[in-house]
Amino acid sequence: MSNAVVNFIFALIQVLTFAIFGRAILSWFPGGSDNFIGRFVFEITEPVLAPLRRIIPMMGAFDITPIVAIILLQVIGQVASRLT
């Protein structure tokens, strides 16, 4: 893979990781997703989290899909770095 593609993958992984983390933080606050930033973060992260929610069951009242998504993104980043 070329460096440009790998750099793009790393940048995308970082943005998605921060967005998923931000979404988790916003979920702690009432009305956290009722503003522009909350809706934007939801739109960015939902395509990553929705397929995982179909596979991973809820753990009581806790949704662990953000943790799993971040781990998967980091694994994808590691695999991409080894392909260069």
C-alpha positions in Angstrom: 0.0 0.0 0.0 1.2 3.5 -0.7 1.9 5.9 2.1 -0.9 8.2 1.1 -3.5 5.4 1.5 -2.0 4.3 4.9 -2.0 7.9 6.1 -5.6 8.3 5.1 -6.5 5.1 6.9 -4.7 6.2 10.0 -6.4 9.6 9.9 -9.8 8.1 9.4 -9.3 5.7 12.3 -8.2 8.6 14.6 -11.3 10.7 13.6 -13.6 7.7 14.2 -12.0 6.8 17.5 -12.3 10.4 18.8 -15.9 10.6 17.5 -16.9 7.4 19.2 -15.3 8.5 22.4 -17.1 11.8 22.1 -20.4 10.1 21.5 -19.9 8.0 24.6 -19.2 11.2 26.7 -22.2 13.0 25.2 -24.5 10.1 26.1 -23.9 10.8 29.7 -25.5 14.2 29.5 -29.2 14.8 29.0 -29.7 16.5 25.7 -26.1 15.8 24.6 -27.3 14.8 21.1 -29.8 17.6 20.7 -27.3 20.1 19.4 -25.3 20.4 16.1 -22.2 18.7 17.5 -24.2 15.8 19.0 -26.1 15.2 15.8 -22.8 15.4 13.7 -21.0 12.9 16.0 -24.1 10.6 15.8 -24.1 10.7 12.0 -20.4 10.0 11.8 -20.4 7.1 14.3 -23.7 5.4 13.6 -22.5 3.6 10.4 -19.7 2.0 12.5 -21.8 1.2 15.6 -25.1 0.0 14.1 -23.7 -3.2 12.5 -21.9 -4.0 15.8 -25.1 -3.5 17.8 -26.8 -6.3 15.7 -24.0 -8.7 16.7 -23.1 -7.6 20.3 -25.8 -7.9 22.9 -26.4 -5.3 25.6 -24.7 -6.0 28.9 -27.5 -5.1 31.2 -28.0 -1.4 30.8 -24.6 -0.9 29.2 -23.9 -0.6 25.5 -20.3 -1.9 25.0 -20.3 -1.5 21.2 -18.3 1.8 21.4 -15.5 -0.1 23.2 -15.6 -2.9 20.7 -15.6 -0.5 17.8 -12.5 1.4 19.1 -10.7 -1.9 19.6 -11.6 -3.1 16.1 -10.4 0.3 14.6 -7.1 0.0 16.4 -6.6 -3.6 15.2 -7.4 -2.4 11.6 -4.8 0.3 12.1 -2.2 -2.2 13.2 -2.9 -4.4 10.3 -2.7 -1.5 7.9 0.7 -0.5 9.3 2.1 -3.9 8.8 1.0 -4.0 5.2 3.3 -1.1 4.3 
